[in-house]
């Protein structure tokens, strides 16, 4: 009996010893906060316009145009977002009104320049700066096909020269159109 009691006491002591064993531990954590940037291309008609999603380039408006005339105007492209962007430019135009004859918008040509300035005489518009592309392009389509990069907070002045070629068809007389220049932004580098 004594032996049994002694063995029982040893078992209890053994279980107690196992229950009181502990290993020391330690832990450290690191955290980081992430927020997504923004893409926000804005335009400003120069001189003196304000940055906005939509701007009216009143200095480019032409009335009573005829074959061989052109007009130039400046637009500032701004990256008002917090991420770099790349932009392209496309042109479109409202077709002429029913019964007007030809499609004036489809006949207009556009030259695009980076930087510089615009100047106009009574019949001729011109831009200084660096020509984007190799020649004037049809208004209806891609005017800056290769994306141009703008860092966050960056700007680029773009000069547009719109012309009615000297070969314009006679059925364009008395027609009108509203041209739209769309600056498309995407993630840049």
C-alpha positions in Angstrom: 0.0 0.0 0.0 2.8 2.3 0.8 4.3 1.5 -2.6 1.0 2.4 -4.2 0.7 5.6 -2.4 4.3 6.5 -3.3 3.7 5.7 -7.0 0.5 7.7 -7.0 2.3 10.7 -5.4 5.0 10.5 -8.1 2.4 10.4 -10.8 0.7 13.5 -9.4 4.0 15.3 -9.0 4.9 14.3 -12.6 1.6 15.7 -14.0 2.0 18.8 -12.0 5.5 19.4 -13.3 4.4 19.0 -16.9 1.5 21.5 -16.3 3.8 24.1 -14.9 6.4 24.0 -17.7 6.2 27.2 -19.8 8.2 28.6 -22.7 8.8 32.3 -22.9 7.7 34.0 -26.2 7.8 37.4 -27.8 6.2 39.0 -30.8 6.7 42.1 -32.9 4.5 43.4 -35.8 5.0 45.9 -38.5 2.2 47.8 -40.3 1.9 49.8 -43.5 -0.8 52.0 -44.8 -1.7 52.0 -48.5 -3.9 54.4 -50.4 -4.6 54.5 -54.2 -3.5 57.5 -56.2 -5.8 59.3 -58.7 -5.8 60.1 -62.4 -7.2 63.5 -63.1 -6.5 65.2 -66.4 -7.7 68.8 -66.6 -7.6 71.4 -69.5 -7.2 75.1 -69.6 -7.6 77.3 -72.7 -4.7 79.7 -72.9 -4.3 82.5 -72.1 -6.2 83.1 -68.9 -8.5 80.1 -68.7 -9.1 78.0 -65.6 -8.4 74.3 -65.2 -11.5 72.2 -65.7 -12.7 68.9 -67.1 -14.2 70.7 -70.1 -13.0 74.0 -71.6 -14.2 76.0 -74.6 -11.3 77.1 -76.8 -12.9 80.3 -78.0 -9.7 81.5 -79.5 -9.9 78.6 -82.0 -13.4 79.4 -83.2 -13.6 80.4 -86.9 -16.6 82.0 -88.7 -16.8 82.4 -92.5 -13.8 80.2 -93.1 -12.9 79.3 -96.7 -10.3 77.0 -98.3 -6.7 77.8 -97.3 -7.5 79.5 -94.0 -6.3 78.3 -90.6 -6.4 79.3 -86.9 -4.2 78.3 -83.9 -4.9 78.2 -80.2 -3.2 77.0 -77.0 -4.5 74.4 -74.5 -2.7 73.5 -71.3 -3.0 69.8 -70.3 -2.6 69.3 -66.6 -2.2 66.2 -64.4 -4.2 67.3 -61.3 -4.0 63.8 -59.9 -1.5 62.1 -57.6 -0.3 59.4 -60.1 1.6 59.8 -63.3 -0.5 59.7 -66.4 -0.1 59.3 -70.1 -2.5 61.1 -72.5 -3.5 60.8 -76.1 -5.7 63.2 -78.2 -8.6 62.4 -80.5 -10.8 64.7 -82.5 -14.4 64.4 -83.5 -17.0 66.8 -84.9 -20.8 67.1 -85.1 -21.8 66.3 -88.7 -23.4 69.2 -90.7 -27.1 69.9 -90.2 -29.5 68.1 -92.6 -29.6 69.7 -96.0 -26.3 71.6 -95.4 -24.4 69.6 -98.0 -20.9 68.5 -97.2 -19.4 67.4 -93.8 -17.1 70.3 -92.7 -15.7 68.4 -89.7 -14.5 65.6 -92.0 -12.7 68.1 -94.1 -10.7 69.9 -91.4 -7.0 69.2 -90.7 -5.2 69.6 -87.4 -1.6 70.2 -86.6 -0.5 69.5 -83.0 2.6 71.1 -81.3 4.1 70.7 -77.8 5.0 74.0 -76.1 5.6 77.2 -77.9 2.9 79.7 -78.6 0.0 80.3 -81.1 -0.2 83.3 -83.4 -2.9 84.3 -85.9 -3.2 86.7 -88.8 -6.5 87.3 -90.6 -6.2 84.1 -92.5 -3.3 82.0 -91.1 -2.7 80.4 -87.7 0.6 79.0 -86.7 2.4 77.4 -83.7 5.9 77.5 -82.5 7.1 74.6 -80.5 7.8 71.0 -81.3 5.5 69.3 -83.9 3.9 66.1 -82.6 3.6 63.7 -85.5 4.9 64.4 -89.0 2.0 66.1 -90.6 -1.5 67.6 -90.2 -4.1 64.9 -89.5 -7.8 64.7 -90.2 -9.8 66.1 -87.3 -11.9 63.0 -87.1 -9.5 60.5 -85.5 -6.3 60.2 -83.5 -4.4 63.4 -83.3 -1.8 62.3 -80.7 -1.6 58.5 -81.1 1.5 57.9 -79.0 0.9 58.6 -75.3 2.6 61.6 -73.8 3.7 61.3 -70.1 2.8 63.8 -67.4 4.0 63.5 -63.8 1.6 64.2 -61.0 1.2 68.0 -60.9 2.8 68.3 -64.3 1.5 70.4 -67.3 2.1 70.5 -71.0 1.1 73.4 -73.3 -0.3 72.1 -76.6 -0.8 74.2 -79.6 -3.5 73.2 -82.1 -3.7 74.6 -85.7 -7.0 73.8 -87.5 -7.2 74.4 -91.2 -9.6 74.0 -94.1 -7.4 72.7 -97.0 -7.2 74.7 -100.2 -8.7 71.6 -101.9 -11.9 71.7 -99.9 -15.0 70.8 -101.8 -17.4 73.5 -103.0 -20.4 71.7 -101.2 -18.9 72.8 -97.9 -20.1 76.4 -98.4 -22.5 77.5 -95.7 -21.9 74.4 -93.5 -20.8 74.4 -89.9 -19.6 71.9 -87.3 -18.6 71.8 -83.6 -15.2 70.1 -83.1 -14.4 68.2 -79.9 -10.8 67.6 -78.8 -10.7 64.7 -76.3 -7.7 64.2 -74.1 -7.7 60.6 -72.9 -5.6 59.8 -69.8 -4.4 56.4 -68.5 -1.8 55.2 -66.1 1.6 56.6 -67.1 5.2 55.9 -66.1 
